[in-house]
Amino acid sequence: MQVILARSAGFCYGVRRAVELARKTAGERGNCWMLGDLIHNAHVIAELSALGVRKTSEPESLNPGETVIIRSHGELKGVLDDLSGRGVECVDATCPNVRRIQELVAEAEREGRQPVIIGEPNHPEVMGVASWCRDALVLDSPEAVRRWLDTTPDSRSIPLTVVAQTTCIREIFENSWKILKKECTDAKKYDTICNATQRRQTEATEIAARVGVMVVVGDRKSANTRHLAEICRKFCPKVVQIETAAELSRELFAGCDAAGLTAGASTPAGIIKEVFATMSEEFTNEAVAGSTEPVTEEPATPAAAEPAQEPANEVPANEFEEMLNKQSFRTLNTGEKVTGIVRAITSKEVEVDVGAKQTAYIKFSELSDDPNANPEDIVHVGDEIEAYIVRVNDVEGFAELSKRRLDAQKKWEEVEKAVEEKSIHEGVVTEENKGGIVVLVDGIRVFVPASQSGKPRGADLSAMRGQTVRLRITEFNRARRRVVGSIRAVQDEERRAAQDKVWSSIEVGKRYTGVVKSMTSYGVFVDIGGVDGMVHISELSWSRIKDPREVCKVGDTLEVYVINFDPDRRKISLGVKDHNRDPWQDFLNTYSVGDVATVRIVKLMPFGAFAEVVPGVDGLIHISQIADHRVEKPEDELSEGQTVNAKITNIDEERQKISLSIRQAPQQPAEGEAE
């Protein structure tokens, strides 16, 4: 019988980090505490207990000055705040991946979004994550997602931020997301399934499809171990989950040519080694003794499995010891891209765990293009980071990485993608040069020709410096590091979209808040959202005016309404005057015959002058009522725009006419004239 071991079996980075922190804390401080099980493995918990790490499930029993280790699954935020407030020292062994999910749900709540966690509601990790916001929604399956959508009012319009438990089965998460993406109008997805979990599940699937028996090792309280067994059962007819080698039996492997072995993230290397040795030696010998056939060199492929692939997961028994001792199987090569976890930030460099025997570093000069950037503003301990491998020194055991070079490579890939997809980007105008301007977009200099700047021909482009603009990248030359963009293309597209929106919903009487774009002697043109409409001078004010500049100027905001429109000719007539108000009634409510009003002369005629009593209502001052002496021409005594006192001598309500008299009204004395 051949035993195939998954290369990713055993401790993941988060579990290994938690155990190392606990051992280090116990060694430095002696007796300390852990809240619940640090990880889901009884053997590790027993080992830590022997080192002086005691377990408690009652955080309130801890006293000020005592030290407690926070488990890798994380803890309730309220518990952490209480411990800190009471002076209990916390050593945070929370997995960096779990910590990121906590930050995501907290940020979602700050943005007014509904956090949705796809995972097991009663799992410590999920309970801890949910405590970082007030109202997290935990759903454990696509069916639960459906039930929530069908029973929650307005659920499809609620803005959602969707995350996953780090050990969630990928199929459950993806199927749940498909439903939410299809049904909900505003849903954001963050794939927070741990990379190690995904690799472990993928390898287990591949091995299970090729063997007759699949053994999954791990504590029965471990969610990721249980999920591994569930996944394997879909591909292998016989799957057994065990905690130690003692649970194995010969009957399990009867008639089996190949068996697979994987382990959960909380399973120590020693237990995996023991199970592997038991399967490889004792049961293999038993199988050979009871069979007349020679031992198969390659495992048979089940009929239902996919076509055979290269067996990348097989580990010969004589290599197993070396593999476990290294606890890493990655080989670093110069020029490759690598993903790791930030372990420390020193005074000169960032230390990164890339899962290899070499220690990896990023010099500050290779962290960012900005020489003045603060490294701690770019990365934090526990962050996942991608970088290029610049140099590997196997003799001294270190590797140099560069995030800056990888970022530059990604930027050029994004530029190429932007040209293909014709996407819109935002940037800041940094300079004007010959023929156009330069816009900085995500660190890339984009040249925008003057004709594509969105400004009129001959305009002063230097005024655009410092402005944030939206543009479309139209072409690029990677070899010459030249990128060309167009602001005008975006403006034209947005203008057309705005115009279509206005014309699709316009109707007589509809009100808009518009901006005065230009003026003529007969009216003004107002932009009501990408479309210009005209307000005739007669519709600007109830008062009689000769020039629109008397009541507004270019750039002013006006409240207008639609009088009529012609969609074929694309013309709109707008009004400012409120026709629901009756100026004549305003006059009657204010004045009566015999009252004296301050009026404005608006028009001179041979027989007298018309004066505005209230906006929209004029009265006639007959030439005989202009002065107490004979007047040959009204303009000899009055001028347009002049303000005088006039007595209301008659009101004809039926014909809406008013007679006024200056000679019968007391006038203010001229400046300097004695009373």
Secondary structure, 3 states (H helix, E strand, C coil): CEEEECCCCCCCHHHHHHHHHHHHHHHHHCCEEEECCCCCCHHHHHHHHHCCEEEECCHHHCCCCCEEEECCCCCCHHHHHHHHHCCCEEEECCCHHHHHHHHHHHHHHHCCCEEEEECCCCCHHHHHHHCCCCCCEEECCHHHHHHHHHHCCCHHHCCEEEEECCCCCHHHHHHHHHHHHHHCCCEEECCCCCHHHHHHHHHHHHHHCCCCEEEEECCCCCHHHHHHHHHHHCCCCCEEEECCHHHCCHHHHCCCCEEEEEECCCCCHHHHHHHHHHHHHHHHHHHHHCCCCCCCCCCCCCCCCCCCCCCCCCCCHHHHHHHHHHCCCCCCCCCCEEEEEEEEECCCEEEEECCCCCEEEEEHHHCCCCCCCCHHHHCCCCCEEEEEEEEEECCCCEEEEEHHHHHHHHHHHHHHHHHHHCCEEEEEEEEEECCEEEEEECCEEEEEEHHHCCCCCCCCHHHHCCCEEEEEEEEEECCCCEEEEEHHHHHHHHHHHHHHHHHHHCCCCCEEEEEEEEEECCEEEEECCCCEEEEEHHHCCCCCCCCHHHCCCCCCEEEEEEEEEECCCCEEEEECCCCCCCHHHHHHHHCCCCCEEEEEEEEEECCEEEEEEECCEEEEEEHHHCCCCCCCCHHHCCCCCCEEEEEEEEEECCCCEEEEECCCCCCCCCCCCCC
